[in-house]
């Protein structure tokens, strides 16, 4: 596998300084796609059919289209934490930094946590359209398989209200 650019380490350092628990550079070949993630979205997510970053919204790319688009990237960084607001904030910041540094296709993906209640749940328009991004898993990425290959912690939660959750976001860079 080719060596990752030194810039990946710069992004990692920034992510950790911003509060990420982990920041793991990856090659695009290490991202595990599995269309079964759609089943978990359709039959298990309260945002299905409502969330404005959800793959169920009209005009959203298919999982095959997402896979084709994401496969054009060379590398990126996975941001881990215990708070989805922090992982989203960090990933969006890294996207902006990479863009400003000439990686004009840099793109972050994270569970959206910008609003307490998504406007999509009430039929409204997104209040943060420039910052909202699709979730890492909602586009066909098997987050469990992907992060486990790096030794990052992730488990199904038996008691979600009483267990610490690991949240992951990613920034795809070329």
DAKA-V301331 format. One line per field, one symbol per residue. burial: I if it has 24 or more other ideal C-beta (glycine too) atoms within 12 Angstrom, else O. Layout:
burial->???
This chain:
burial->OOOOOOIIOOIIOIIOOIOIIIIIIIIIOIIIIOOOIIOOIOOOIOIIOOIIIIIIOOOOOOIOOIIOOIOOIIIIIIIIIOIIIIIIIIIIIIIOIIOOOOIOOIIIIIIIIIIOOIOIOOOOOIOOOOOIIIIIIIIIIIIOOIIOOIOIOIOOOOOOOOOOIIIIIIIIIO
